[in-house]
Amino acid sequence: MTLITRRAFGKTVAAVLGAALMTSRALAAGNAKEHTVTIKGFKFSPANITIKAGEMVVFTNEDGAPHTATADNGAFDTGRLGKGGSKSVEFSEAGIFEYFCDVHPSMKAKITVQS
C-alpha cells in the first residue's frame, strides 16, 4: 500500500484544479467566434459586418501599404499593420463602431455589435 502525506495530496489536488481551471478558460476563449476583416486595395472587406457581443474581429492587411483600423470614438485601434500584419479586437459591448484607416482616412467601415 502506498501512503501519501497531506502535503503531497494537497499539491496533487492543487495541480489538478489548476489544470482544470486553465482548460475551462481555454475552452471559453475558444468558443468566441472570430470574424475576419481583410484590408486590400485600400478597402476594408467586408465594409460592414454584424457580430455578437463577446466575439472578435481579426483585421489583416494584405496591401503593401501600412493601414490601421481606428474607431471613430476611440474604442479600439489596431496600430499600424504592415503587409501580412494582423490584430484581433474583442467587442464585449453592444453598439455601432464606425472606423477608418488613420493613414488613409478615406478608408471607412462599420461594425455593428448586437447583445
Helices and strands as residue ranges (DSSP letters): H 6-30, E 34-40, E 43-45, E 48-52, E 55-61, E 70-71, E 86-91, E 95-100, E 108-114
